[in-house]
């Protein structure tokens, strides 16, 4: 028996909470701006991919910066059809990459996919109970509790960043002599990659595409650099201003437009869904 519905009625956080509470094994297929496939085993996340973020191990390692584009293409051509587990063993045996690199890259890939789903406000979902989901993939069980908390936090932060930096075509430049302060900052590898692409020639969208990163990650780093006074936006004709100019955020607009619903109504719907998913 399948569980079907619409994201307008139930958010990603609610769906994950249902799977977590019922400790379900199966596959959740979400179809919105693209198609997402998320697999669970005993209530834990074990695999995830979208049309734009493929789960093939070669592509995952390439996006993580562990393989060059040439290496990833060669793997796709020569080792196509092999399971990710077998491919992983071959890469480790050849000393091209370590087991830790593979596990960390796959884990981060899954999290990136699921965190992205939190911002999907439209689309349909379909949960199918299956005994062995994602059998050919490298499966790393991740507890859903922390994912739900972090995903919800990122959604709120993403809404704020969308208000502060609404236009993906905005370009930035460094203020004079930023290197002294940058050298004292504790930045991640991805943040340094973003910094290296900051230029009047590169928009937020172009930086994200060049580094295989999400718009959220690039916006967050750029906003932090703006707040630190290290970079400044370059105004171009037709671009929206980074300031929100007093307008309501998307979350505030949604709250204002949402019809009133009692706590009892919400609790009843959720309880019915929990009963339904437990029976699958």
N, C-alpha and C positions, 0 to 999 in steps of 0.2 A: 504494500500500500504506500502511495506517495503522499507527500505533504506539499501542496501547491499554494501560491499566493502572490501578492503584489507588494513591492517595496514601499508603496505609498501607505500601506496598512501596517507593515511590520518592518522595522529597521534591521540592518545587519547585526547590530548589537543584540537585539531581541532574538533573532534566529540563532546566533551563536550561543546565547544563553540557554535556549531550549535544547540544543544538541548537548551542551555541557551538563545540564541538569539531568537529562535522560540517559547520558552516557551512550549515545547512539553511534553506530558504525554505519557509514554510508557516504553518499556523494550528494553535495549540494550544487545544483546548477543554477546560476544567476544570469539572466539575459537582460541587459540594459543597453548602455552605449557600446558594449561589446559583450562577449560571452566569457563567463568565469566558471571554472570547475574547481570545487574545494572538497577534499576528501577527509573523512574522520574515521578514527578507530577508537572505540570505547570512549567517545566524548573528547578525544584529543585531535588536534589538527595534525595531519600527516602529509598533506600534499595540496598544492594550489597552483593554478595558472590561469591566465587570461589570453585572449587573442593577441594582445599587445605585449604580454610578458610570458612567453612560452616557457614551459618547465623543462625542456630538454637540457640535460646536464651541460652540454657544450655551450649553449646559449646562456645558461645561468652563470657559468664560470667566466664567460666573456664579459657579461654585464658587471660582474664583481671585480673585473680587472685582473683575474687570475690567468686568463688566456688572451692572446692577441686575436685580432679579427681573423688573421690568416690561419691561425691554429684552429679556431672555432669552425671556420668554413671547411678546413681539411677533415676535421672530425665528422662533420655532417656528411661529407662526401664519401669518406672511406669506411666509417663505422655506423652508417645509417642502418637502423633496424635492430641494433643491439640494445639491450636493456641498460638503463643508467647505472645499475649496480655493476654490470660487467664492464662497462666503459670506465667507471670509477676505479675498479681494480686495475685495469690496464694503465690508466694514467698514473696511479700510485706506483705500480711496478716499474714503469718507465722513468720514475722520479721526475716527471714533468710537473707534478703537483702533489701536495700532501693530503692525507686523510682529513686533517683539521681544516685545510682550505676548502675541501669539498663540503664537509658538514656545515661549516659556518656560512658558506655561499648559498647552499640549498636552504638552510634555515632562514637566512635574511631574505631570500627570494620569496619564500612562502609568506613571511610577515609583510613584505611590501605589497603582495597581491591582496591579502586580507585587509590590511589597513586601507588600501585603496577602495575597497568595497564599502567602507563606512560612509563615503561621500556620495554613493549612488542613491539618489532620491527617487529614481524611476526605474521600472523594470519588473520582471517576474522572477520568481524562484520556484524551484522544484527539488525537494529532497527525496532521494531514493535510497532505501535500505539495501546495502550490498555487503556481502561477507568479506570480500577482498578488494577494496578500492585501491586504485593506483598501484597495482602489483608490480609493474615494470619500473617504477620510479624508486628513488632513494627516499625512504620514509623516515622522518625525524619527528617523533611525537612531541607536540608542544601544548602545554596546558592552555585552555581557553580563557581562564579567569584573567590572567594578565593581558591577554590580547584584547579582551573586551574593555578593560580599563584604559589601556594605552590607545586603542582605536578610538574610543570616545573622546579622550583628551586631544588626540590629533585632529579629530573632526572639529572640535571647538577652535583649536588653534588655526586650522585651515580656513575656517570662516573669517577669523580675524585677519589672517594674511590676505585673503581675497578682498577684504575691505581696504586694507592698507596698500596693497599692490594689485589692483584689479586688472591691469593690462599686461598681458604676457609679452607685449612688444616693447615695453620700457627697456631702455638701455642705461647703463651706469658707467661712471668713471671714478677713479680713485682721487681722493683729495691729495694735495701736494705732500710728498714724503710720508707715505703710510707705512713704509717697510719697518721702521723702528717699533711701531706698536704691533704690527702683525707678527713680528718675531717673538713677541712675548705672549702671544695668545696660544692656548692649547686647543688646536683644531684637529678634526678628524681627516682621514684621507679624502673622503668625499668633499669636505669643505675646502680643502686645498685645491682640489680639482676645479671646483666652482670658481674660486678666487682666480685661478690661472686663466679663466675664460672671460673674466669681467673686462669689458672693453666697449668703447662707443660703437663697435661693429656688431656686438652680440646682444641680442635681446634675452629675456628670461627664458623664453621658449627655445631659442637656439642653444643656450647653455645646457638646458635640460636634455635636449636631443643629442647633443654632442657627447654628453657624459653618461647617457643611458640612465638618467635620474628622473624622478617625478617632479612635476611643477611644484609640489608642496616642499620637497627637500630644497630646491633651489630658492624658492621664495623665502623659506625660513632662514637660510644662510644669508641671503642678501638683506633681509630685514634686520638681522642682527648686526651686519656690517654698517647699515645705515644708522642704526641706533648708536653704534660706537663712533660714528662720525668719520668712518674710513672711506666711504664711498658716497656719491651723490647721483641722483637721477639726471639724465639728460632729457630735456623736454623736446619732443618731436611733434610736428603738427598731426593732430588727430588722435594722439594718445591721451588716455584718461590720466588724471592726476593721481599720485599715490594716496593723497589724503582722501578720507571718505566725505569731506565737505558737509558733515552733519547728517548724512543720510543714514537710515537704519541699516544694520547689518542683515545678511540673509537669514540668520537665525532669528533675529528680532522680527523681521518681516513675516517669517513662517509662523512664529508664535502669535503675531497679531491677526493673521489670516486664518489660523486654525480654529475650527468650530469647537465650542466648549464640550468637554467630555469629563464625566465624573470619574473619580478614582475607582468606584465600584465597577463601572463599565470597562475600564482598562484592565482591572484585575480579573474580571470574568473572561475577557477575550484571551488573556495570557494563560489563564488556568485551562481553558478549553484547548488551547494549542499544546500545552504541556501534556495533557491527557492524550491528545491525538498523536503526538510524536512518540510517546511512550508505547503506544499500541502498534507502531510500525514494525 
